[in-house]
Amino acid sequence: MANPRSRAYKLQLSQSGIHLFLRCHSRLCGTVGDFLPYGSTLYVAASLLRLCPEQDLPGELLALDIEAYGGRLVRYVGTSPTLSGVVQEIARRIEESGLVHPAPQTWKIFLAALNHMETASDQELLRTFCAVAGEIGRPPGRMGNP
């Protein structure tokens, strides 16, 4: 069986978490200058968090904002199945730090990634988007890609 082109990832959000996601998505679209699927935002956010220095990564998961963004509103976002590998790498690095117990659930990693994305510079956002463009189905040179 061939690899699926996309899969759905579960987000558990509060109303504040939904607003966080939409702010990140709107900013990414504006920075790139094109309409993008919601999954692009989730993939870019996780990719930015993966680039976070070892010493800063646990703090991103322990940020006080994270609790306010999590909630009972379940939303599914579709993107590349390779996002699971990005999340596994982040989870492994967090576990190895020994500073976050128990190991964070995937939806909390997504919230930390979105929270981290909100503080990234436009340059970091654009550089990360360009680096993962092919993975999220936007080959370089397509309209809206710098």
Backbone torsions as a table, in degrees:
resi	resn	phi	psi	omega
1	MET	NA	137.5	-179.1
2	ALA	-72.4	155.4	176.7
3	ASN	-67.1	137.8	177.9
4	PRO	-67.7	149.1	-179.4
5	ARG	-78.4	-23.2	176.9
6	SER	-154.8	165.4	173.8
7	ARG	-147.6	161.7	-178.6
8	ALA	-94.0	138.6	177.1
9	TYR	-116.1	138.0	-174.3
10	LYS	-90.3	129.8	173.4
11	LEU	-114.8	136.9	175.9
12	GLN	-114.8	106.7	-168.4
13	LEU	-122.5	154.6	165.4
14	SER	-93.2	177.5	175.4
15	GLN	-60.2	-38.2	176.6
16	SER	-63.1	-37.1	177.9
17	GLY	-65.7	-38.4	176.4
18	ILE	-63.2	-42.8	178.8
19	HIS	-64.4	-38.8	175.8
20	LEU	-58.7	-49.5	-179.3
21	PHE	-58.5	-46.7	-177.7
22	LEU	-66.0	-36.2	175.4
23	ARG	-62.9	-45.1	179.4
24	CYS	-63.5	-42.6	-178.6
25	HIS	-64.7	-46.2	-179.9
26	SER	-61.6	-42.4	179.6
27	ARG	-64.7	-43.4	179.1
28	LEU	-62.2	-46.2	178.8
29	CYS	-59.3	-44.1	179.3
30	GLY	-65.1	-39.1	179.9
31	THR	-68.0	-41.0	180.0
32	VAL	-77.3	-30.9	-179.6
33	GLY	81.9	36.8	-178.8
34	ASP	-160.2	162.9	170.3
35	PHE	-72.2	139.4	178.8
36	LEU	-134.9	150.4	173.5
37	PRO	-69.3	154.1	177.9
38	TYR	-56.7	-34.4	-179.4
39	GLY	-60.6	-29.9	177.2
40	SER	-61.4	-40.4	-179.7
41	THR	-64.3	-45.6	180.0
42	LEU	-63.0	-41.7	-179.1
43	TYR	-66.2	-44.7	179.5
44	VAL	-64.4	-42.1	179.1
45	ALA	-59.1	-47.7	-179.9
46	ALA	-65.3	-37.5	179.0
47	SER	-65.8	-38.4	175.8
48	LEU	-63.9	-43.3	179.5
49	LEU	-64.4	-37.1	178.5
50	ARG	-60.9	-31.1	-179.6
51	LEU	-80.1	-7.5	-178.8
52	CYS	-61.7	136.0	178.7
53	PRO	-58.6	147.6	-178.0
54	GLU	-47.7	-46.1	-175.0
55	GLN	-71.0	-20.7	-178.5
56	ASP	-94.5	-20.5	-173.4
57	LEU	-58.7	-48.0	179.3
58	PRO	-59.5	-37.2	179.1
59	GLY	-62.5	-32.4	178.1
60	GLU	-64.7	-35.5	179.3
61	LEU	-79.4	-24.1	-177.8
62	LEU	-96.1	1.2	179.9
63	ALA	-56.8	138.8	-176.6
64	LEU	-61.9	-31.8	-178.9
65	ASP	-59.7	-32.0	-173.3
66	ILE	-54.9	-44.3	-178.8
67	GLU	-60.6	-38.1	-179.0
68	ALA	-70.7	-24.4	-178.0
69	TYR	-85.4	-20.2	179.2
70	GLY	-84.8	150.3	179.6
71	GLY	-174.1	-160.7	-174.5
72	ARG	-95.3	-1.8	179.3
73	LEU	-83.5	110.3	-177.1
74	VAL	-94.7	127.2	176.5
75	ARG	-131.3	147.4	178.1
76	TYR	-114.8	135.1	-179.7
77	VAL	-123.8	128.4	-179.8
78	GLY	-93.9	135.8	175.0
79	THR	-161.6	-172.6	-176.9
80	SER	-57.3	138.7	177.4
81	PRO	-64.8	-14.8	179.0
82	THR	-72.0	-10.7	175.8
83	LEU	-59.3	-32.8	-180.0
84	SER	-60.6	-35.5	176.5
85	GLY	-66.7	-38.8	176.9
86	VAL	-62.3	-46.1	-179.3
87	VAL	-65.9	-40.0	178.1
88	GLN	-62.2	-39.3	178.4
89	GLU	-64.8	-43.2	177.6
90	ILE	-61.3	-46.9	-179.4
91	ALA	-60.7	-41.2	178.9
92	ARG	-62.5	-45.3	-179.5
93	ARG	-64.3	-38.3	178.7
94	ILE	-67.0	-44.1	179.5
95	GLU	-61.9	-41.8	179.9
96	GLU	-65.1	-25.6	179.7
97	SER	-67.2	-28.7	-178.9
98	GLY	71.6	10.2	-175.9
99	LEU	-101.7	-11.6	-178.1
100	VAL	-121.2	116.3	-179.9
101	HIS	-131.7	137.6	-12.0
102	PRO	-70.2	174.5	178.0
103	ALA	-56.0	137.2	-175.6
104	PRO	-68.6	146.4	175.3
105	GLN	-73.5	158.1	-176.9
106	THR	-56.5	-42.6	-178.3
107	TRP	-63.7	-29.9	176.9
108	LYS	-72.6	-34.8	175.1
109	ILE	-63.5	-41.4	177.8
110	PHE	-61.4	-42.3	179.0
111	LEU	-64.6	-42.2	177.0
112	ALA	-62.6	-38.3	179.8
113	ALA	-65.1	-44.1	178.4
114	LEU	-65.9	-40.9	178.0
115	ASN	-61.7	-42.6	178.2
116	HIS	-66.6	-39.7	-179.7
117	MET	-60.7	-37.1	-177.9
118	GLU	-62.4	-26.9	-178.7
119	THR	-95.3	-6.3	-179.7
120	ALA	-70.9	151.4	177.2
121	SER	-74.4	160.3	176.6
122	ASP	-59.3	-36.4	178.2
123	GLN	-62.4	-45.7	178.3
124	GLU	-61.9	-41.9	179.7
125	LEU	-59.6	-50.5	-177.9
126	LEU	-65.6	-42.8	179.2
127	ARG	-61.7	-42.6	-179.6
128	THR	-69.3	-42.1	177.3
129	PHE	-57.8	-47.3	-179.7
130	CYS	-62.6	-36.8	-179.6
131	ALA	-66.5	-31.6	-176.5
132	VAL	-106.8	3.7	-174.4
133	ALA	-52.7	-46.3	-179.9
134	GLY	-63.9	-35.3	-178.5
135	GLU	-68.8	-30.8	-178.3
136	ILE	-100.4	14.1	173.0
137	GLY	84.9	24.5	177.3
138	ARG	-126.5	83.3	-177.4
139	PRO	-60.0	146.4	179.2
140	PRO	-53.4	143.1	178.9
141	GLY	94.2	-12.8	177.5
142	ARG	-68.7	145.8	179.8
143	MET	-47.8	133.4	-179.7
144	GLY	95.1	-17.1	175.2
145	ASN	-89.9	128.7	177.9
146	PRO	-68.0	NA	NA
